[in-house]
Amino acid sequence: MSVITVRYDGGSSGSGPLTFGQDNMILCIRRDDPDQINKHAVWPVPPGTGVPEVLAVLRQLAERHESLRTRFPAPGPDGEARQEVHAAGAFRVTLVEAGPDDELDVLANELARKDRPVGFDLAVDFPIRYTLLTRDGRPVRLAVVVCHSGADGAATSRLFEEWYTLLSGGELGPLSAPTPLEVAQSERTPVGRRRATASLRHWEKILRTSPQAVFADSGLTGPPGRLATLAIRSPSAATALAAAAQRTGASPSSVLLGVFAALVAHRAAQPRLVIAALSANRHRSQLANHVGSLAQDALLAVDTGAADLDEVIGRTKAAALAGYWHSTFDATRIWELIEDVAHLRGSRWARQVVVNDLSMTIPDAAAQARPMPYTDPELSWYPDEEVPVRVMLNIWRVRDCVELSLHTCPQVFDRDDSERLARGLLTLVEAAANGPVALDRLTGLTGLAPGVREGEWVQVDGSWIDLAAVRDLLLQALGADTGPSAAVEHGRLTARLDSGARTLTPVEAHRAVLAGLSEWQTAMAPQYYVIDGAVPAEGTGRDGGVTDWQTRLG
């Protein structure tokens, strides 16, 4: 193993405020583990390429893209975070010689996975770490670990496409997408500010009115942990998907999203879903080729209570269009909104169902370079990953061969159910190619059964909750001397507490319960508190003595 330092000089420099996407990702980087934020990939090397050519192309990419030369110093005295583009700098490439019997893709992926949990210093580090595998001194694979502040998944795909083009002897055209500094400037124009305000309203409506938890059943034992990862590949599904798209008038991605929504709602035994769609801003044509981080969620509210799958596909398509249009926002204000709504509703929204559609960003060269699967469909299990969701669908390829991957929480989907979900997606795509599919046939077609609710389950404010879990939450948050009870009274979740020797106000109780809510996925904080038998008067605000939280929702 050896390390080579590569120096570059891009010639351009500058500084300015963060883009909304950068700000969003930096908040996540400073809050979450690097393994959840950093991304890794393995890039093939064209035959006949030498180490000097590889290093020259990596230098050219650094000089071409300002995002790779951007650093994020600590906020200044005014508290404002900024981005700084440096004209010159350096990065390192680690060289690892592969043995004659090593499986190159496996080895490269293993090296990248080991490097992924190592964090980046945003103020200093180049945002990509490179490990170049060689065999007999010739480059054969490049393992990359990418800091999400410098490039999101789509931008990483764009970098790979340029890398492969240059090493194959091709030329790159001039950059057409705006730089991060230009994106930040456009976001602060009157038009950009109106778009951000509209996005905030879109999120507020969904957060206030949709179910806060999609999955609510007796199998949940706590927050998601490590998720199983299942890859799905099927050439025949690509043919069926094209036919289903033509018949329904939806894009292939919209068909897949509708099928996924129908199956998730079926498994959750709840027709109304909230889905977070990643890479949302890539659907804006002017940003499709942007190299940087546009990672902001589109929030989709989908009602799958329909007669057939065609109707769900249509509803999902409409929800996606609305979500993508409203996916440019001030991340700090969104998190404030999430906390405000949690205070009001007694439940905090979390990304339980996620879709990441990268099918339009994977270069054709990369897709065509992959061999077709040996079986159809081909299902492959990969190492578990730390992903804070209940289920996530990644759409990698929709033409010639459908390629998907699923992350599934074992509390909701065991391995058998995960495979049923995967095969069910393909089965419903094939069925949708031939005509409308009645939703009451889902169990028979896929073998995937709805979740089970055993115990004291009730529906409050659009969400299913377990009253036993609410009592346990109250006990943990407020102490054993409170003697809590919880019941739905007059349509609102009411807690009756005994404060014991201490003085306890409803506001204090509510804040304490919300603070512990994240550990209880099947509970919510009460909307009304009765302490020591006293029935309070109506309050008027977050900090007014006693507040009837349900009335405040209006």
PyMOL commands that set and color helices and strands:
alter all, ss='L'
color gray80, all
select helices_A, chain A and resi 20-31+34-37+51-64+66-69+104-115+153-167+180-187+190-209+235-248+252-268+280-283+285-287+309-325+331-345+364-369+415-432+439-446+467-478+480-482+506-515+517-519+549-553
alter helices_A, ss='H'
color red, helices_A
select strands_A, chain A and resi 2-9+14-17+39-44+70-71+82-85+88-97+128-135+138-146+226-234+272-278+298-303+353-357+378-386+391-397+402-408+457-460+463-466+485-489+492-497+528-531
alter strands_A, ss='S'
color yellow, strands_A
deselect
rebuild
show_as cartoon
